[in-house]
Amino acid sequence: MSKNILKEKSYAFAIEIVKLAQVLVSDKKEYVISKQLLRSGTAIGALIREAEFAQSKKDFISKMSISLKEANETLYWIDLIKDTGYIDITIHMQLSSDSKELVAMLVSSIKTTKSRL
């Protein structure tokens, strides 16, 4: 059940990241940071999907751990985009909250799986 919630939340988050990256490029003419944000923000869900068909629990943990790193990196880019004036506080608060929620869910999933090794 929680894996499906994680999968759904990461996919919805990726959609928001894609939309933000489109706005950053079209309206703000920001190309470099938006690419980094797009890469890390969409990698979270892609790695969770990869982990669904992991070859072992260790492989699952590895993929989920990389997803966790991407979620944390995405939070960095979201903060940087806010602090450089590309997005307002409202957008930042929502994306930051979503990213932190994904981090917490990934940590929980990794810890649970490790405890079952």
C-alpha positions as CSV (number, residue, x, y, z in Angstrom):
1,M,0.0,0.0,0.0
2,S,2.7,2.6,1.0
3,K,4.7,1.8,-2.1
4,N,1.7,2.7,-4.2
5,I,1.2,6.0,-2.3
6,L,4.9,6.7,-2.8
7,K,4.7,5.9,-6.5
8,E,1.6,8.1,-6.9
9,K,3.1,11.0,-4.9
10,S,6.4,10.9,-6.7
11,Y,4.6,10.9,-10.1
12,A,2.4,13.9,-9.1
13,F,5.5,15.7,-7.8
14,A,7.3,15.0,-11.1
15,I,4.4,16.6,-13.0
16,E,4.7,19.7,-10.8
17,I,8.4,19.8,-11.4
18,V,7.9,19.6,-15.2
19,K,5.4,22.4,-15.1
20,L,7.8,24.6,-13.1
21,A,10.7,23.8,-15.4
22,Q,8.5,24.8,-18.4
23,V,7.7,28.2,-16.7
24,L,11.3,28.8,-15.7
25,V,12.4,28.3,-19.3
26,S,9.5,30.1,-21.1
27,D,8.8,33.0,-18.7
28,K,12.1,33.5,-16.8
29,K,14.5,32.4,-19.5
30,E,16.3,30.3,-16.9
31,Y,17.9,27.2,-18.6
32,V,20.6,25.8,-16.3
33,I,19.0,25.5,-12.9
34,S,15.7,24.4,-14.5
35,K,17.4,21.5,-16.2
36,Q,19.0,20.4,-12.9
37,L,15.6,20.7,-11.2
38,L,13.9,18.8,-14.0
39,R,16.5,16.0,-13.9
40,S,16.5,15.4,-10.1
41,G,12.8,16.1,-9.6
42,T,11.7,13.5,-12.2
43,A,14.4,11.0,-11.3
44,I,12.7,10.4,-7.9
45,G,9.7,8.6,-9.3
46,A,11.7,6.9,-12.1
47,L,13.9,5.3,-9.5
48,I,11.0,4.2,-7.4
49,R,9.5,2.6,-10.5
50,E,12.9,0.9,-11.1
51,A,12.9,-0.4,-7.6
52,E,9.5,-2.1,-8.1
53,F,11.3,-4.7,-10.2
54,A,14.6,-4.9,-8.2
55,Q,16.5,-8.1,-8.5
56,S,16.9,-8.4,-4.7
57,K,16.2,-6.5,-1.5
58,K,19.7,-5.0,-1.7
59,D,19.0,-3.8,-5.2
60,F,15.7,-2.3,-4.0
61,I,17.5,-0.5,-1.2
62,S,20.1,0.8,-3.6
63,K,17.5,2.2,-6.0
64,M,15.4,3.7,-3.2
65,S,18.5,5.2,-1.7
66,I,19.4,6.9,-5.0
67,S,15.8,8.2,-5.2
68,L,16.3,9.6,-1.7
69,K,19.4,11.4,-2.8
70,E,17.6,12.8,-5.8
71,A,14.7,14.0,-3.5
72,N,17.2,15.8,-1.3
73,E,19.0,17.3,-4.3
74,T,15.6,18.5,-5.6
75,L,15.0,20.3,-2.4
76,Y,18.3,22.1,-2.8
77,W,17.3,23.3,-6.3
78,I,13.8,24.4,-5.0
79,D,15.5,26.4,-2.3
80,L,18.0,27.9,-4.7
81,I,15.3,28.9,-7.2
82,K,13.3,30.6,-4.4
83,D,16.4,32.4,-3.0
84,T,17.4,33.7,-6.4
85,G,13.9,35.1,-7.0
86,Y,12.6,32.8,-9.7
87,I,9.6,31.5,-7.6
88,D,7.5,33.0,-4.9
89,I,7.2,31.7,-1.3
90,T,3.9,30.0,-2.0
91,I,5.2,27.8,-4.8
92,H,8.4,27.2,-2.8
93,M,6.4,26.1,0.3
94,Q,4.3,23.6,-1.6
95,L,7.2,22.1,-3.5
96,S,9.4,22.0,-0.5
97,S,6.7,20.4,1.6
98,D,6.1,17.8,-1.1
99,S,9.8,17.1,-1.5
100,K,10.3,16.7,2.3
101,E,7.3,14.3,2.4
102,L,8.9,12.2,-0.3
103,V,12.2,12.2,1.6
104,A,10.4,11.0,4.8
105,M,8.5,8.3,2.9
106,L,11.7,7.1,1.2
107,V,13.6,7.0,4.5
108,S,10.8,5.0,6.0
109,S,10.7,2.5,3.1
110,I,14.5,2.0,3.2
111,K,14.6,1.5,6.9
112,T,11.7,-1.0,6.8
113,T,13.4,-3.0,4.0
114,K,16.7,-3.0,5.8
115,S,15.1,-4.3,9.0
116,R,13.8,-7.3,7.0
117,L,17.2,-8.3,5.6
